[in-house]
């Protein structure tokens, strides 16, 4: 059996390095890096220039860092952009969790399914953020970390999604019933 080492293009190595940075230390480049990773199979010179811009941004903001100070409020925020991928019409989503004033978890990626409205895309993103926040609260409980206010509040900028989530009904009474089944 002969195992050949794959030749990786320079752009693939750069994007791989950017992904490492985005996942581990720099939530501010997560969205741009996620976008670049979509084009790894067939990158163009435009993608190389975009990767270079992200590298320059990281260089010029190298003094930036995650700071932890302040109160123990758990801040969770999520957002989505409906059907912004022109190739497969999938929506982008992202969320961030902050504790003691610093980011402790974040993600920016494409949604797994194609959504049919902005509200639906926001709801899917909100569900993902809620799952991550629940995991974090359970982990803190296991570690013996007690927060002053254990209530999880998630910030969302879509009024329709907020209305749907805050309704007292047991199921969604709109055309979004399939989201209720798949994501909750």
C-alpha positions in Angstrom: 0.0 0.0 0.0 1.4 3.4 -1.0 0.2 6.4 0.8 0.8 9.7 -1.0 1.1 13.0 0.7 -1.5 15.4 -0.7 -0.1 18.5 -2.1 -2.0 21.3 -0.4 -2.2 24.7 -2.1 -0.8 27.7 -0.3 -4.3 29.2 0.0 -5.5 26.0 1.7 -2.7 26.2 4.2 -3.5 29.9 4.9 -7.3 29.2 5.3 -6.5 26.2 7.6 -4.4 28.5 9.8 -7.1 31.1 9.8 -9.7 28.5 10.8 -7.5 27.5 13.7 -7.2 31.1 14.9 -11.0 31.7 14.4 -12.0 28.7 16.4 -9.5 29.1 19.2 -8.7 32.8 19.8 -10.3 35.3 17.5 -14.1 35.3 17.2 -13.9 38.5 15.2 -12.5 36.6 12.2 -14.8 33.6 12.4 -17.4 34.8 9.8 -14.8 35.9 7.2 -12.8 32.7 7.7 -16.0 30.5 7.4 -16.8 32.2 4.1 -13.3 31.6 2.8 -13.4 27.9 3.7 -16.4 27.4 1.4 -14.1 27.9 -1.6 -11.2 25.6 -0.7 -12.0 23.2 -3.5 -11.7 25.8 -6.2 -10.2 29.1 -4.9 -9.6 32.0 -7.1 -7.3 35.0 -6.9 -10.2 36.9 -5.3 -10.2 34.4 -2.4 -6.4 34.7 -2.1 -6.8 38.5 -1.8 -9.6 38.1 0.8 -7.4 35.7 2.8 -4.6 38.2 2.6 -7.0 40.9 3.9 -7.9 38.7 6.9 -4.2 38.1 7.6 -3.6 41.9 7.5 -6.5 42.5 9.8 -5.1 40.0 12.3 -1.6 41.6 12.0 -2.9 45.1 12.6 -5.1 44.0 15.5 -2.5 41.6 17.0 -2.8 43.5 20.3 -6.5 42.6 20.6 -7.3 39.8 23.0 -10.1 38.2 24.9 -10.5 40.0 28.3 -12.3 38.6 31.3 -13.5 41.1 33.8 -16.7 42.3 35.3 -19.8 40.6 36.4 -20.8 36.9 36.0 -23.7 37.6 33.6 -24.0 35.0 30.8 -24.6 37.0 27.6 -25.7 35.0 24.6 -26.4 36.5 21.1 -27.3 34.9 17.9 -27.9 36.2 14.3 -28.6 34.8 10.9 -28.5 36.0 7.3 -31.2 34.5 5.2 -30.2 32.7 2.0 -27.0 34.7 1.6 -25.1 31.8 -0.1 -25.9 32.3 -3.8 -24.7 28.8 -4.7 -26.9 26.6 -2.5 -29.3 29.3 -0.9 -28.3 28.2 2.6 -28.4 30.9 5.3 -25.4 31.9 7.4 -25.7 31.9 11.2 -23.6 32.8 14.1 -23.6 33.0 17.9 -21.4 34.1 20.7 -21.5 33.4 24.5 -19.8 35.8 26.8 -19.0 35.2 30.5 -17.1 37.6 32.8 -17.0 40.1 30.0 -15.1 37.8 27.6 -16.1 35.5 24.7 -16.0 31.8 25.8 -17.8 30.2 22.9 -18.6 31.3 19.3 -19.4 29.9 15.9 -20.1 31.2 12.4 -21.2 28.8 9.8 -23.8 27.8 7.1 -27.0 26.3 8.4 -27.4 22.6 7.6 -30.8 23.1 5.9 -32.2 25.5 3.5 -34.6 27.9 5.3 -37.6 29.6 3.6 -37.6 32.9 5.5 -35.6 35.3 7.6 -37.7 34.3 10.6 -36.9 30.6 10.0 -33.2 31.3 9.6 -33.1 33.3 12.8 -35.1 30.6 14.7 -32.6 27.9 13.6 -29.7 30.1 14.7 -31.4 30.8 18.0 -31.9 27.1 18.6 -28.2 26.4 18.1 -27.2 29.2 20.4 -29.7 27.9 23.1 -28.2 24.4 22.8 -24.7 25.8 23.3 -25.9 27.9 26.3 -27.6 25.0 27.9 -24.4 22.9 27.6 -22.4 25.7 29.1 -24.8 26.1 32.1 -24.7 22.3 32.7 -20.9 22.4 32.6 -20.7 25.2 35.0 -23.0 23.4 37.4 -20.8 20.3 37.2 -17.7 22.4 37.9 -19.4 24.0 40.9 -19.5 27.5 39.4 -22.7 29.3 40.5 -23.9 32.4 38.6 -25.9 35.1 40.4 -28.6 34.8 37.7 -28.9 31.4 36.1 -31.5 32.5 33.6 -30.4 32.3 30.0 -31.3 35.3 27.9 -30.5 35.2 24.2 -30.2 38.4 22.2 -31.9 38.3 18.8 -32.6 41.1 16.4 -35.7 39.7 14.6 -39.0 40.7 16.2 -41.0 37.9 14.6 -38.6 35.3 15.9 -38.7 36.8 19.4 -42.5 36.8 19.3 -42.6 33.2 18.2 -40.2 32.1 20.9 -41.9 34.0 23.7 -45.5 32.8 22.8 -47.1 30.7 25.5 -48.4 28.2 23.0 -47.0 24.7 23.1 -46.3 24.5 19.4 -45.7 27.0 16.7 -49.0 27.9 15.0 -47.4 29.3 11.8 -46.0 27.8 8.6 -42.8 27.1 10.6 -44.0 23.8 12.1 -41.3 21.8 10.4 -38.7 23.9 12.2 -40.4 23.0 15.5 -39.9 19.3 14.7 -36.3 19.5 13.4 -34.6 22.0 15.7 -36.3 21.8 19.1 
